[in-house]
């Protein structure tokens, strides 16, 4: 029997006021993969994650996690918001922020125990932030902030990680650390679903990809789905974004075939 | 107990209660909701009084809590369905309900033993004379017992629900992702803000309640490094403001409530100045990397 998809959406339609942002998206995202959600600005990428998590209401449709409604598998699902949506002036240390990830498993009045503190220390070590445990989050760089929020998700001990633009505004060292973390999660059978912007790194970082622009354009393994044709459909006339990739495709002698991984990240 | 001692105790309790609920609202950036609620509960108070014909504290608090909830709900409804901006819908709802309360008082002036001036501005100096009785025994000022009850309730809430409130005030979205009911705890906070406002009316009045919610909490936020420090710091700041305010009022022979708020404002200015000074002097030693999250 094949395992239930990490996330499956059925006929998901989301609108703000009367403006639709997502139309009738039906999608199964498998477990044990690193999955990118890509599409132009305003394509509804973040809304897809938020509607799946129930933060914004879906007009129609439903989301299931591991074949179940979210409430029954909440402990297995961690969500990492966009860095810009976080209140960085909140008075809280790095350590305490990561501890928030443990709150889902605690009763209202329960104090975190030794096991919780151990999980927090381990999560901080995995993202290379152990030395910053006592630092206030307002005193961190963008990359460090992103690491702390990844640590909070890790401390939750989830199997599925939903991340909204984890690479936005982070330094190269952090970007590499995040990718290593994604691979570690996949190696132990976990799943990463990340809204992603940088088309040049999709093939390097992700083995699955879902292309959306209000509607679902295509979804599947990167080598079969991440094609120039699908990118054209997704980004429409905004080919300016694509010229670099288009040129690379042409240089590689390919046409509307699978994209080769870009030559390093120097560009 | 002497009058001045009662006044001091009542002011300290009002400061503590408002500092606690104010800290949570300030961290959620919803402190204007406290303003809205502190005004609209007047309508609840008058309504409860007219319906019950007495100033029974339970009726008053029940009416206030209901109207506080109602105004929070109405604000949200206007914002969602009427597409009114959030701060605008707060402004619309509370001024409307407050005005309704004032008209009700005027229309039933012969029946209502509520002085609009007193509700607006409070009269701390008079609180020791409005006492509660059990049988024939005078058990002390009504304001004292009301504020003691609300402060105890706030401490109980923090003891029982520290973790959900901590998660909620930091990030409603993250709290929701952990399965914490954002709607439930926002409702609890709205009810507690209503009760705090009503209990504080006698002491500081509707207009100055929001100042006591916002000023000590923001003073604490200048130096706090955790929610716990923020809560404790806000209560301490409110106590300092009360002591400073009482001295100021005695010196200028002014309204005690207004003097307390002035003292609380000066304290915030002092804290900000101190922080700026410390930052400048420490910048000379080491560079402090500040994040610039967009």
Interface residues (C-beta under 8 A of the other chain):
Chain A: X17 X50 X53 X54 X55 X71 X74 X77 X78 X79 X81 X83 X84 X85 X86 X87 X88 X90 X91 X92 X93 X96 X97 X100 X101 X103 X104 X106 X108 X109 X110 X136 X138 X139 X140 X141 X142 X145 X152 X156 X169
Chain B: X27 X29 X83 X159 X160 X161 X162 X163 X164 X166 X167 X169 X170 X171 X173 X174 X176 X177 X178 X179 X180 X221 X224 X225 X226 X227 X229 X230 X288 X289 X290 X291 X292 X293 X294
